[in-house]
Amino acid sequence: MKDFRIFSCLLIWICACTLYAKDLPREELLINSCWKYSKGDHEHAEQEDFDDTSWENVGLPHSFSIPYFMSKDFYVGYGWYRKQIQLSAADLKRKLFLEFDGVFQEAEVFVNGRMAGKHVGGYTGFSVDISPWIKKGKNLIAVRVNNLWKPDVAPRAGEHVFSGGIYRNVRLVKKGYCYISWYGMFITTPDLAEQQGRYSRVKIETEICNESNKSGIYRLQTRILDCNGKNVATVETTETVAAGGKKIFMQLTKPVDYPALWSPQHPNLYTAVSLVYHNDRLIDSLETSFGFRWFEWTADKGFFLNGHHFYIRGANVHQDQAGWGDAVTEAAMYRDVNMIKEAGFNLIRGSHYPHAPAFSQACDETGLLFWSEAPFWGIGGFKPDGYWNSSAYPVEKKYEQAFEESALQQLREMIRIHRNHPSIVAWSMCNEAFFSAPEAMTGVRRLLKRMVDLAHQLDATRPAAVGGAQRPLADERIDRIGDLAGYNGDGATQPDFQNPGIPNLVSEYGSVTADRPGEYVPGWSDLQRDEGWKGRSWRSGQAIWCGFDHGSIAGSALGKMGIVDYFRIPKRSWYWYRNEYAGIAPPEWPGKDNPARLKLKASKIKGVKTDGTDDVQLWLTVCDASGKAVSSTPTVDLKVISGPGEFPTGRSIRFEEGSDIRIMDGQAAISFRSYYAGKTVIEASADGLEKSRIEIEFVGDNVYREGVTPIVSYRPYVRFVREQGMSELQTFGRNNPVFASSSKEGHAPGMAADGNPDTYWKAANGDTSPYWILDTEKFLELKEIELGFLSGKSPSYYIVEISDDKESWNTICDNPQIEKADTTHRLVLDKGKNTGRFIRIKFADWKEAILSELLVKGTVL
């Protein structure tokens, strides 16, 4: 009888759930595991009866390029993803969505053979309503992805790599028919600045969507919880939402007294718990973290946080990591943020695109300011349209309108997704968009103005910045279009941008190329002059280029400018900053003693999740017999001995000196992940050395069963090379960074690289060793150098030199035959004999140290 009553109650509960399924609160499920993937385009791959048995078993995040190790070329084309999901009868009574955190760069989403949605834009998430296409039982999700360059989609250019794939998380979200919209919350603290942190009300704007066929009265209750989970304010609002309509519920809480302020020193986070009721039944809920903090960017005194002057020490950060490329886990993002924090930096510039929501959350929780940037950017030496090496803004009129709408769409999505993160203190519109064709600069300025206006409209609490605004000079400058300017490279020293009368910072300095271990020195570079690295009263701070090595279409000279290498092992410069900023002395460097054993350690060994958000960083060290690190670099293999999991290359990976998968200075590292639960044993081995093993426990619902669970395929690494890659001839000079021994007022160094032959650089009177330097920012094989001079003022003598590092110089032209009447000198160089990054022109006399233009032609190595 008792069992019958239990069964009856259970049956009633199931029936009730089915009856009211459309009103159940949301349920979110990560669906990163158990996808099938195949590179290329496949006809009918969206259909349920398509045979994908030969496709690769993968988990998300995933990239077309895996395994990827910093090559400047990468596969461009299509890739398909397929996954089966199981849905119940109750699910069919709800609204179901697929939420993607990022797909590069065009995604077509199919459900059971029908097109459900499409999104173009590689760095911002999107939501697809799949409700019309679902059925009870098995449902097929298929996603067709391409990373084709498109002339009317932002970005058109950049120096990063642009690998395709579903490279961020995907969730299946089940909601009732009235719900809080995708990223539909906007939380601000309007009184905080005026009250100097003593108190503030919390303003909450919540977008409620009613997709039922009836108008309804809905009640929204929002609870504000402090850092300890204590309820400090509650507000309720009741509104009528029309059938098929949306409404913004505007709420303002009572004052929260003396809130715990968010700052890098004390990253205190509050939580807004949103509860939506219909007829007193809870139909949706959402938790959103936020922070109490206020800030001010000033033109004359720099940056202020919570009423106190705050000097910014920042680092630029790209998202990719060794082996996995852009397809990194949330845990890997947190490790990156923590490495920047540990070295004493206090800001990350998200170069040069919107990063994942988890990255912003990591900055919130760790305590780092964040400069979030839209994907409108350019690159020096750009060529005609194609392969992200083009004019940042379209040259052809027919692409202008669609391109501008693409940039505005992604800016709108970036702000909507990230607006509640207290770490974010600026929305940046671009990076170095001036790397556009001269005839396109009118469009660049128009688009920047439109983006600034949109940013103000969407979020009036943060400034709209123009990043990489150190060109053009004079009347056409773009740095004053926004509220805040970021100057890169020589922008720290160009006269036009000294005390510019607007809030500003050096958004990039350094750009020092180095392999690990590198030197124990800072990378001040252009900030070294006049001790500019110590700061200026009118400058808010400075951000090093860059935090981590990364893959770059510009080659390894630009890709290896990090203070941490691609495998996430610090270079010695990272230790210099940690000592300077955080007061932590550097370790003892590995010596040259005899190697005897290997030591393998992991970022964690227990409780590693298998949902695609977690992984383990493995560090390998070569040691002597006593266990002390040595600098030897033997070939080392890491191999899965038993259990689940994968390296980017599959179940094993080999580190070799001189290879892309390299071991250097006695150390190597890689991240390891699993989509199945179980204990994994990994072994490190090398000829003649004592082996090392480590055991890692992965946890999750899908348990690994030896001999039953499919294991990952071996993915041999072969560096990808395009048929027509970056070996094509490129031209550098216009708007590239330049430096000089001195400059006469009104004749800044940049005037010899502005594309205008009527303007020119001139050395200051009395300069005893005048020179002018061009930084191509690439490692080139030089083909030709063209120097422009004023009519009748060609120098009687000059020397042309080339360098990799701006320290050691090789002369490539000494005392050329010069006619005073010549205004253009063209030097054609011997093939294969002249390689480097920097070009220096040295003059014998400051009176003849005049240069109106310099162009360099070469191929990127």
N, C-alpha and C positions, 0 to 999 in steps of 0.2 A: 504494500500500500504506500509506504514511504517512497519507494523508487518511482511509483506511478505519479505521486504528487510532484516529485522533482522533475520528472519528464514533462508533466503538464506545464509546470512553471517555465521550464526551458523553452517549450514549444510556444507558449504565450509571448515570451521575451523575443524569440526569433521573429514571430509574426509582427510584433510591435516594431521591431527594428526595421523589418521590411516595409511596413506601412509608413513609418515616419523617416525612412532613409533619406528622403529629400531634405529633411530638416536636421540631420545629424551634424555635429560640429566637424570641422575639417580633420582629415587624416593625411599625413605626409609620409611617403615611403621613398627612400632612396632606391633607385633602380640602376645602380652603376654596374652590377655584376651580370655575368652570363649573357653577353652580347655576341653575335656573330658579325664578322667584319671581312670585307674584301676590298682591296684597292682597285680602282678603275670604275668605269660606268657599266652597269649591268641592266639590260633590258628586262622589264617585268619583275625586277627585284622587290618591288613593293607588294607583289601578289602573295597570297597565303600559300599557294601551292608551288612557289618557287623553291628549287632545290638548293639549299645553302650548306649541305653537309660537308662540302670541301672547304668552306670558309674557315677563317681563323677564329678560335675562341678568344675573346678579349674581354677586359673590363674597362670601365671608365674611371678616371679620365684617360683619354686615348688620343694619339696623334698619328697622322699618316706617316710621319717620319721616324717613329720608333723602330730601331734604336738610333738616336741622334746624338752626335758628339761634335757640335760647333762647325760643321761644314758651312761654307757660304752659299751652297746650292741645296735645294730641297725639292722634293716631288711636288709638282703642281698639276692638279687634275681633279678627279672625282674619287670618292670612296663611299661605300654603302655600309650601313649598320642595321641589323635586324635583331629583334628580341620578342619573345613570347611573354605575355602577362596573363594571369588568371583573374577573372572578374566574376563576382557573384550576382545573383538576381538583385540583391540590395544595392550593389554598386551601380546598376543600370538606372536606379531611381535618383541618382545624385549627379552633380556636375563633376566631370573628371577633366583634369588638366595635366599636361606634361610641361614641367618648368625646366628650362635649360639655363644654366649659368653662363654658358658660352660655347659657341660653335664657330669655327673659322672656315669660310666666312659666310657662306650661303647654305642654309639648311632648308630642305623640303621634307616635311613630316607627313608620313602616310600611316593610316590606321586601317587595317584589314583591306588594303588595296586602294583606299580612297585618300585623296589629298586632304589633310586636316589643317595644315598651316605652313607658312613660309616666313623666313626671317633672313634679312641681309644685314650684315654687320658683325664683325668677328669678335668684338670685345664686350658686348653687352648682352645680358640675358634676355629671355623672352618666354612667354607663356602661350601654350596652344590648347584650345578647348577641343577635346577629343570626344565629347559626349555624344554627338550625332552619329558616330561611326562604331561605337562599341557594341559588344554582344556578350551574352552569358558564356562563361567558359574561357577558352583560349582566344587571345587577341594578339594580332601581329602588329608590332610597332616597327616601322622601317623608316630610316632617315637617309636621304641622299644628300651628301655634303660635297661642296667643291670649294677650292681655294684659288680659283682663277682670278687673275688681276682684272679689274673692271675700271674703265676710264671714268665712270660716274659714281664710284663708290669710295668712300673714305675708309682707310687711307690709300692714297695713290702712290705713296713713297714712304721710305723710312730706312733705317739701318739695321733693324732687327731681322729675324726671319719670319716667314708667314706660312708656317705649316698648317695644313688642313686637319680637321678632325673634330669630334665631340670631346673637347679637351678640358671641360669642366663638368661639374655634377649635373645629373638629371634626376628629377623627382616626379613621382606620380602623386598628384594632390587630389583628394576627394573632398568635395564640399557640398553643402546644401544648395538650394536654389537662390538663397540670399546670403551673401558672403562679403567679406572684406576683399577688395580688389587686390590684384598682384602688386605688391609693394605700395599698397594704398594708404599707408600711414605717413604723416609728416608731423614731427614733434619739434617744437621750439620752446625756448624759455625767454619770453619777451621782456621781462622786468629785470633780468639778472644783471645786465651791464649798468643800468640806471641805479640799481640798488647796491652795486658793488659787491654782489654775492651774498648780501644779507638774506634775501629771499627772492623768490620768483614764482609766479604762477606757471603752470605748464599748459601750453597751447597744443591741442591735438586736432589735426584735420584728418578725418578718416573717410575714405571713399567706400560707400556701401553699394553693392550691385544687386539688384533684384531681377533675377531671370525667370521668376515664376510668371504665370499668366494672370496674376491678380495683383492689384495695388495692395500694399500692406503697411501696417503701422509697426515700426521696429524700434527697439530700445537698445541703445549702445551704452554700456557701462565700461568706463576705463579706470583702472586702478593703477596708481603709481607706487611701485615698490622700491625701497632704497637698496643700498648695496648688501644689506643683511636680510633682504626679503620682507622687511616691515612695510606695511601699507601706510603711506604718508599722505595720500590724497585720493579721493574717489570723485568721479563726476559722471552723471547720467544725462542722456539726451534721448528724446523720443521724436521720431520724424516719420512722415509718410513717404514711402518710396514707390513711385509708379511702377506698374508692370513693365518689365523690359527696360527699366531706367536705372540711373545711377544718381547718387546724391552724396555731397560732402557733408558729413556731420562735423560741425564746428564746436569744439569743447574748450573750456578754460577752467582749470582747477582752482581751488583755493590756494593761497600762497604756501609754498613749501619753505619753511624757515631754515636758514643756515644749511642749505644743502651741501653735501660733500662734493666739492668741486672736482671735475676731471682735469688732469694735467699729466704730462709725462712722468712727473715724480709720484703722482697719486692718481692712477687711472681708475677713478671711481665711476662705476656704471649703475644706472637706474634701469628699471624695467617698466614699460607700460603694458599692462595686461588688458586686452580689448575683448569684451564679451558682447556678442550680439544675441538679442532675445526676440522671439516672436511668440506672442501669447504666453509669456513667461517660460517658454522653452528655449534653452540655449541652442542656437543654431550655428554659431561660428565663434571661434576664439583665436587669438593671435598674441604672441609676446614679441615686443620690440624693445631692444636695449637702446639707451641714449645716455647723454651726460649733461650735467650742468657745467657750463664753462662759457666765458666770453673772451673775445680777442679783438685786437685792432692792429691794422697795418697802417703805419704812418710814413709820410714822405721825408720827415726830418729826424725822427727819433727811432725808427725801426719798428719792430713787432712787440706787441704787448699781449700777454696771456693772463687772464684773471686779474687785470690791473697792474701786473708787474712786467717790467722790461724783460724780454726773453730773446736771447741771441740764438738764431737758428744754426745748427750744425747738422746738415743733412747729407743724404746719399741718394743717388738715383738708382732705381732697382727695376730690372727687367724680370719677367716671370719664369723664364725657362731654366731648366737644370739638366745636368749630365744624364744622357741616356734617354730620359723621358721627354725631353724637349719642353714644350708648353704644357704637357699633360701631367702636371704635378698635383699632388694631393693637398688637402687643407693642412695636414700635419707638416708637409714640406714648406708651405707658405709661412706657417708659424715659426719654423726653424729659421727661415730667412729673416723674418722680422726680429726675432730674438738675437740673431747675430749682429744686426745693425744696432740694436739696443745695447748689447753687451759691449760694443766698442765705444759707447758713449755718445753716439749720434742721437738726435732728438726729432728728426724729420725724415720721412721718405718721400721722394718725388716719384710718383708712379709713372715712370717713363715707358712709352709715350702713348698710353691708351688706358682705358678703364680696366682696373684689375678686378679679380674675383671678389664677390661679397665677403668671402672668408678672409681675404687679405685685409680688407678694411676693418673687419672685426678683430683680426689679430693686432692691428695697430691700436684699436680701441683698448683691448685688454692688456696689451703689453705696455702701452704708454709711449706712442710715437705720433707726432703730428704727421698728417698725410696730405700731400698735394696731389689731387686727382685730376688726370689729364684726358682730354678728348683726343680721338685718333685722327687729328689733322696735322700732318707733319711732312717734312721734306728732307732731302739729303743732297749734299754737295756732289757735283759731278753727274747730276742727273742727265738722262738721255731722253729720246723720244718715248712716247707712251709704251708702257709694258713693264711687268715684273717688278713693281714697287720701286722703280728707280727712275721715276718720272717727275715732271713738274708737279709740285704739291697741289697746285690748283690747275684745273684743266686749261689747256691752250685752245682747244677747239670750242667754239661758242655752243655747239649743240649738246655738250655735256655739262655745261655750267649749272643749269637749274637742277638737274637730278643730283649732281654732286653736292650742291649746297643743301638740298633736302636730306641727303644721306648723312652729312656732317651734323645737321641740326637734329635729325632723328636720334643719332647715337649720343649726342650731348643730352638730349631730353631723357633718354633711357639711363644714362650714367647718373644724372642727378636724381631721378626717381628711385633708382636702386640703392644709392649710397647716401642719400640726404640725411639719414638719422645717425650717422656715425660721427661722434664728437671729435674724432681724430682729424677729420677733414676740415682744413682751414682755408682752402681755396679751390675753386673750379678753374682749371686751366683750359683755354680754348684750343691750344695748339703747341707745337714745338717746331721752331725754325721753318715756319710756313713761307718765309721769304725765299727759300730755295724753290722758286717758281720761275717760269719764263718771264722775262721783263714785261711782255704784253699781258701777262696774267695777273700782275700785281694789283690792278684796279679791282679785280675779282677777289683777290686775297683780302684786301681791306674791307670790301663790302661784306664778305662772308664773316670776317671777324666781328664786325659791328653787329651783324644779325645774331651771331652766337652770344655776344656780350648781352645784347638786349634780351635774348631768350633766357640766359642764365639769371639775369636780374628778375625776370618775370617768374621763373620757377622757384628761385630761392634768393630772397633779398638779404639773407643772413650771412652770406659769404661773398667775398669779392670774386669778380670774373677776371682771371689773370690771362695775360698773353705770355706764354712761355717761349723761350728762345727768341727774344725780341731784339737782338743786338744788330740787326740789319732790317731795312736799309738805313743809311745815314741821312742826315740833313732833313729836307722837307717831307720825305716820303716815309719816315719811320713809323713803325706799327706799335711801338711800346706804349703809346699813350691812348690806344683805342680802348683798353680795359681799365680796371681799377688798380691793377697791380702788374708789374713787369718782372719777368725773369730773364736775366742776361746770361748767355752761355759763353764759355771760352773767353775770347778776347773782349767780350762785352764788359768784363771786369776792369779793363784798362783803356778801352776806347774813350777818348775825351768826351764824346757826345753823351755818354751814359754815366758820367760821374756826377753825383748829386743831381739826378735828373728832374727833381721836383715832383715825383710820384712815388708811391710805395714800391719798393723793389728788393730783390735779392739776386745773388749770383746763383742761378739755377743749375749751372754746370761749371766746374773748374777741374783742373787736373789732367785728365785724358792721358795718363801714363801707361804705355803698353809694357807689360811684364809677364813673363812666365813665373810660376811659383818655383822657388820661394820668394824671389825678388829681394829688394833691399829694404832695410829697416829705416825707411824715410817716409815723410809725408808726400803727397802729390800736389803741392800747392801750384806748381807750374806758373800760370799767368798771375796768380795772386801773390807770388813771391815778391814781385816788384813793390818797393816802398812798404813792405810788410803788410800788404793789403789783406792777408789772411787773418790778421788780428782784428779786422773789422773797421767799419766806418760808422760814424754816428747816424748817418742817414740810410744805412744799408741794414736790412733785416737779418741778413745772414748769408750762408753759402752752402751749396750742396755739391759734394764731390761726384765727378763722373769717373767711375761708377762703383756701386756696391759689389756687384758680382760679374764675373766673366759671362758672356752670353754668345749665342750664335748670331752672326751678323752677315748680311749680304755684302757688307763692305770688307769682309775678310778678317783675318785674325788680329791684325794691327788694331782695329777698333774693338773687336770682340774680347780681347784680353786686357782691357783697361780696368778691370775690377780690382778691388783690394782683397777679394776672396775669389778663388778660382772656380771653374765651372762645376767641379765636383764638390764644392762647398767646403774646401779646405782653405783656411786663411793664408794669404800671403803675409810677408813680414810687415808690409805697410799697414795691414789691419791691426797688427799688434802695436804698431807705433801710435795709431789713433786711440786704441784702447788704453794705452799708457797715458797719452796726453789728455784725453777726455774723461776717462773713467778711473785713472790712477792705478791701473793694474799692470804690474811689471811684466815684461815679456818672458816666455819660458826659455829654457836653455835650448839652443838650436841643435838638431841632430848632428852628431859627429861622423867621422869617417872610419870608425872602428869596424871590425869584421862582423858581418851579419851572421846570426846563428839561429834565429827563430822569428816567427811571425806572431803578431798580437792582433786579434780581431775583437772589436767592441761594437756595441750598438747603442743607438739613442734610447731605446727601451727594449725590454725582452719579454714583458708580460702585458696582456690585455690589449694587444694591437688589433684594432678593428678591421673587419674585412668588407666594409661597405664602400670602399673606394675613397674614403676621406682620410685614411690613416696609412702610414707606412713606417719603415724603420730606416734610419741612416746608419750605414755600416762604415766603420773606419778601420783601415788596415795600416799597421805600422811594422816596419822592419826593425828588429832589435838585435842587440848583441847577446851574448850568453847570459848577462846579468839582467836583461830585460830593458836596457837603456836604448832609446831610439837612435838609429844610425841613418845615414843619408844614402845608403846603397839602394839600387833600383833593380832588383831581380824581376824576372817575369813571374807573376803571381796569378794563380787561378782561384776564384771563388766558385764553389759548387754546392748545390743543394744535395745533401746526402740522403735526407728523408723528409717527408712532410710536404706541405703545400707552399706555394709562393713563386715569385719570379723576379729576375733581374730584367732590365730593358732588353737584354739579349736572350732571355729565356731562363733555363735552369742553371746556367753557368755564365761566367764572364771572365775574360782574361785581361789583366793589366800588363802593359809592356812599355818600356822606355822608348820614347820616340813615336809611339802610336797615338791615334786620337783617343783611345782608351788608355790613358797613361798613368804610370806610376812615376812620381818625381820626389826627390829629396827624401826618399824612404817612406813615402806615404801615398795612399790611394783611398778613395771613398766612392760609394754609390748607394742609392736608396733601393730598398727591397720591399715589395708589397705582396699581399695575398688576397684573393677573393673567396678563400675557403678557410674554415677554422681548423686548428690542429697545431701540433708542435712540429717546428721545422728545425732541422740541424743543418748548419752551413759550415763548410770547411774551407780554410785558406791554406794553400799549399804552394811551395816553390822548391825547385831542385836544390837539395843539399841543406834545406832549412827545416827546423822543427815546425810541424803544422799547428794550426790553431782552429778550434771549433767553438761555435756558439749555438745556443738553443733559444728559439723565439716562439712564444705562445700567441697564436692568432685566435681571436674569438669572434663568433658570429653564428648565424642560423645554418648556413650551408657547411656541413662538416666534411672534411677531406677524408676520403676512403682510398687507401692504397690499392692501385690496380683497378679501381672503379671510376673515381673522379678523373675527368679528362685533365691532362697536364698541359701546360703551355708549350707551344711549339718552340723549337730552337730558332732564334732570329739572328742569323749571322750579320755582323756589322760590315757594311761596305759603304764607304763614303760616296754620297750621291753627287754626281757631276752632270750638269745640264749640257745638252749638245751646244747650245749657244748661251754661255753663262757670262759671268762678270769679266771674262777675258776680253770683251769688246772694249775698244778704245773709248776713254772718257776724258772730258775736259774739266779741269779744276781751276779755281782762281776766284771767280766772282762770288763774293760773300763768304768764302772760306775764312777761317780764323787767320789773323795776321798779327805779327809782333814786330817791333822795331826798337833800335837802340835809343831813339828819341824821336820827337816830332815837333815841328814848328807849329805854332798856334794856327788853326785853320787848315792844317794839312795833316790830318790824322792818318795813321797807318792804313786804316780801312779804305781810304780814298784811292789806294792803288789796287783795290780789288772790288770796286763797286760797279764795274761795267761801263763807267763813264770816262772816256779818254781825256775829257776836259778837266777832271779833278785829279789831284795827285798828292802823293806823300812827299814830304820834304823833311830832312833831318834838321834838328835844332841847331842854331848857330853854335859853333865851337865843339860840336860832337867829334871827338878825336878818333872814334872807330865806328863810323856809321854803318848800319846794316838794316835789312828788312827781311822778314821771314814769312813764308807762306806755310801753313799747316794744311795739307790735303786731307788729313784725318784717315788716310788709307795707306797701306803699304803697296807701293806702285813699282812697276817697271816703266821708267820714263821713256817717252818717245820723242817729245818735243817740248821746248820751252820758248815762249814768246814774251819779250819784254817791250813795254811801251814807254816812250819818253816824250817830252815836250819838244816841239820843233826847235831845232837849233840848240837844244840843251842836253843832248846825249852826253853821258860822262866820258871822260877820256880813258878811264880805266875802271873795270869792275871784275869781280870774281863771282862765279856761281858755284854753290856747294850744295850737297845733299846729305841728309842724315836720317837715321832710323829713330833717334832718341833726343835730338836737339843738343847732344853733348859731343859726340864724335862726328866729325864732318869730313866728307870726301870732295875734293875739287873736281868739277866736271867741265869747267870752262874758266880759263885764266887769260885775261887781257885779249879779248876778241878784237878783231879788226873793226874799228868803229869809224863811221863817217858822222861828223857832227850834224849833218842834215837829216840823217836817218831818224825816224820816229819809232820804227819797229825793228827789233832785233830778233831773229828767229834762229834758235839753236836746235839742230837735228842731231839726236844722240844715237850712239852705237847700240845696236840691239843686245839686250841681256847684260849690259855692263853697268847700268845705272839704276839702282833700285833704292827706294827709301820713301820716307813720308814727308820730311820737311825740306823746303828749298830756301836757301839763304843767298841774298845778293849783298855782297860787301863792296863798299866804295872806299876809295882812297882819301877823299876830301869831302867834308860836309857840304861844301858849296856845290858839289856835283851830285850829292846824294838826293836825287829826285827820281821818282818812279810814278808813272801815271797809270800803268796797268801791267799785270802779269798773268799769263795763262799757261797752264801745264797740261800736256796730253800724255796719257799713259794707260796701262791696264792694271787692274787690281789683282794682286797675287794672293 
